[in-house]
Amino acid sequence: MDKKDDTKWIELIFSIIVDGIGMLSYAYPFLGELLDIVWAPISMIIIGMLYKNVWFVAFNGVEELLPLTDIFPTVTINWFYYYYIQKRD
């Protein structure tokens, strides 16, 4: 594997971690949704730096703030879109 492949797979692991942190709100039934208010902008900054896609950043922010939507791994889905649909290297 070359350096681009290493970066690609590190970004996948990082995307899964960001999604996992977002899903932690299910561990705290009422407090979790309040934690999402704090996590949403942090998540938006992180994925904005990773993928530089304004539409995805906005979609992720809305998804993090809406109740009961944290189960969707939007950052990992974006990684797949970024590397396999757009065919980025």
Residue pairs with C-beta under 8 A, 6 or more apart in sequence:
1 9
4 89
8 83
11 50
11 79
12 76
12 79
14 50
15 47
15 50
15 73
15 75
15 76
15 78
15 79
16 73
16 75
16 76
18 43
18 46
18 47
18 75
19 73
19 74
19 75
19 76
21 39
21 43
22 36
22 39
22 43
22 64
22 70
22 75
23 70
23 71
24 32
24 35
25 31
25 32
25 33
25 35
25 36
25 39
25 70
26 32
26 70
26 71
28 35
32 70
33 67
36 64
36 65
36 70
37 65
39 64
40 60
40 61
40 64
40 65
41 61
43 60
43 61
43 64
43 75
44 57
44 58
44 60
44 61
44 64
47 56
47 57
47 60
47 75
47 78
48 54
48 57
51 57
51 78
51 79
51 82
53 78
53 82
56 74
56 78
59 74
60 74
60 75
60 78
63 69
63 70
63 72
63 74
64 70
82 88
